[in-house]
């Protein structure tokens, strides 16, 4: 069988795992994950904040008061794992 684009041997799978936050990211107690993992639908959504560039504490408050400043972009993969999976 010639190697072509439709050959199953040319296919590959993409696996994504979201890592847990590191200590530096959790400093100050204002960590907010911008990633949502949905293993059952094999998707990951990443939040994009469209507001002005401000300190993390202010940004969290701005997001609560103005949720329209957040846009979620979803991506599909063959397998997705959240930060609790090993």
ABEGO torsion letter per residue (X at the ends): XBBBAABAAABBBBBBBBBBBBAAAABGGABBBABBBBAAAGBBBBBBBABBBBBAAAAAAAAAABAAABBBBBBBBABBBBAABX
